[in-house]
Amino acid sequence: MGMTLLEVRNARLYYATTKGVVKAVDGISFELNEGETLAVVGESGSGKTTLGKLLTRVWERNVSVVDGEIYLEGKEILHIPEEEFRREIRWRKIAMVPQASMNALNPVIRIGDQMIEPLLLQGTSRDEALKMAMDALESVGLPRDLVNRYPHQLSGGMKQRVIIAMSIMAHPKVVILDEPTSALDVITQANIMNLLKKLKWEFRLSYIFVTHDLSLASELADSVAIMYAGKLVEIGGAEDIYGNPSHPYTQGLISSVPTLRVDKNLSFIAGEVPSLINPPAGCRFHPRCPFYRDRDYLKGLCDAKEPPMIELEGKASRKHLVACWLYK
Ligand SMILES: Nc1ncnc2c1ncn2[C@@H]1O[C@H](COP(=O)(O)OP(=O)(O)OP(=O)(O)O)[C@@H](O)[C@H]1O
């Protein structure tokens, strides 16, 4: 695996709401290596999309706290001026396929015009930008003259290819894919996954693949990061996370994955993701944790002190880290 491309240190993003401050990403650290696909997995509301927003610096007006450091090839990019980020980083180094973005294409504006807009904003000429758009369409298996068509003429799968083409057209290093196949039928979903694999090799991309679906993640991921209630609870090489899931939340997620081959009862994790306005003290998962419930020595610990990241022995080249008092 390649060198460290992206390093996220203690990143936070909070939203101000009338009910209080939502700590959607609350002190997350991880690294992404060159050529790696890191899947970020968690239930709805765990902060996965917010993490993508932090990395691309695209966020709503009600964001109240942005903190931590993000290094891209050794250069800090979370705190550089917006103008510099727009000119040099967004699309050119880090691009994103936002959740449900294919539905955000304007049906009455030509595909080409929508694709080139971010490039024009960065100062690329119209001719150059159109060429980049057509090259990208070709790379995702669409005809070059699609630039002249309108989104309402395309199927869902084709629209998603257009969005993916947009993300790679300026040859970024990192692409953040937020649920890139949700809302597509299973066949189209499989085609898109194959396309993502092909593009990864062709353009030597690194992916951050955001999904709630552990089995989908397994198709693409070299490494997996598990998010729970704004925190990272476990991260490691895919073989360690799937072969030796260590955080009780990860274990619950894995045993909730339905399988066609084994006839077993689905084991669900009781309860739901807590409010991120007043999250539980200590480990945020403790109110749902079967070990906390059953083992007396964990009382007064998991509900009081935040667990540190503990390194486990793993098989993969990436460190296997878990934030859980069971391992201390
Ligand atoms: N602009 C906003 N203002 C206030 N709260 C927000 C805002 N955007 C997201 N949130 C809240 O932040 C938390 C994390 O949301 P986020 O969308 O990052 O989670 P997620 O894991 O991506 O979930 P999903 O898979 O449903 O998109 C949720 O509680 C959500 O309601």
The ligand as an SDF file (V2000), in Angstrom:
LIG
                    3D

 31 33  0  0  0  0  0  0  0  0999 V2000
  -27.2580   21.2190    8.5780 N   0  0  0  0  0  0  0  0  0  0  0  0
  -27.5160   20.5100    9.6750 C   0  0  0  0  0  0  0  0  0  0  0  0
  -28.0250   21.1100   10.7730 N   0  0  0  0  0  0  0  0  0  0  0  0
  -28.2650   20.4140   11.9120 C   0  0  0  0  0  0  0  0  0  0  0  0
  -28.0370   19.1080   12.0620 N   0  0  0  0  0  0  0  0  0  0  0  0
  -27.5520   18.4430   11.0010 C   0  0  0  0  0  0  0  0  0  0  0  0
  -27.2640   19.0980    9.7540 C   0  0  0  0  0  0  0  0  0  0  0  0
  -26.7940   18.1650    8.8890 N   0  0  0  0  0  0  0  0  0  0  0  0
  -26.7740   16.9980    9.5610 C   0  0  0  0  0  0  0  0  0  0  0  0
  -27.2220   17.1580   10.8280 N   0  0  0  0  0  0  0  0  0  0  0  0
  -27.3030   16.1300   11.8940 C   0  0  0  0  0  0  0  0  0  0  0  0
  -25.9950   15.6550   12.1160 O   0  0  0  0  0  0  0  0  0  0  0  0
  -26.0160   14.2660   12.4430 C   0  0  0  0  0  0  0  0  0  0  0  0
  -25.1200   13.5090   11.4890 C   0  0  0  0  0  0  0  0  0  0  0  0
  -25.6830   13.5980   10.1790 O   0  0  0  0  0  0  0  0  0  0  0  0
  -24.9940   12.9730    8.8980 P   0  0  0  0  0  0  0  0  0  0  0  0
  -25.8690   13.2810    7.7310 O   0  0  0  0  0  0  0  0  0  0  0  0
  -23.5850   13.3870    8.8610 O   0  0  0  0  0  0  0  0  0  0  0  0
  -25.0670   11.4260    9.2380 O   0  0  0  0  0  0  0  0  0  0  0  0
  -24.9730   10.1720    8.2800 P   0  0  0  0  0  0  0  0  0  0  0  0
  -24.2980    9.1220    9.0590 O   0  0  0  0  0  0  0  0  0  0  0  0
  -24.3880   10.5780    6.9980 O   0  0  0  0  0  0  0  0  0  0  0  0
  -26.4710    9.7790    8.0720 O   0  0  0  0  0  0  0  0  0  0  0  0
  -27.2400    9.4390    6.7140 P   0  0  0  0  0  0  0  0  0  0  0  0
  -26.7040    8.1170    6.2780 O   0  0  0  0  0  0  0  0  0  0  0  0
  -28.6710    9.4020    7.1440 O   0  0  0  0  0  0  0  0  0  0  0  0
  -26.9180   10.5690    5.7850 O   0  0  0  0  0  0  0  0  0  0  0  0
  -27.4860   13.8520   12.3860 C   0  0  0  0  0  0  0  0  0  0  0  0
  -27.9830   13.9010   13.7060 O   0  0  0  0  0  0  0  0  0  0  0  0
  -28.1150   14.9170   11.5270 C   0  0  0  0  0  0  0  0  0  0  0  0
  -29.4720   15.1000   11.8710 O   0  0  0  0  0  0  0  0  0  0  0  0
  1  2  1  0
  2  3  1  0
  2  7  2  0
  3  4  2  0
  4  5  1  0
  5  6  2  0
  6  7  1  0
  6 10  1  0
  7  8  1  0
  8  9  2  0
  9 10  1  0
 10 11  1  0
 11 12  1  0
 11 30  1  0
 12 13  1  0
 13 14  1  0
 13 28  1  0
 14 15  1  0
 15 16  1  0
 16 17  2  0
 16 18  1  0
 16 19  1  0
 19 20  1  0
 20 21  2  0
 20 22  1  0
 20 23  1  0
 23 24  1  0
 24 25  2  0
 24 26  1  0
 24 27  1  0
 28 29  1  0
 28 30  1  0
 30 31  1  0
M  END
$$$$
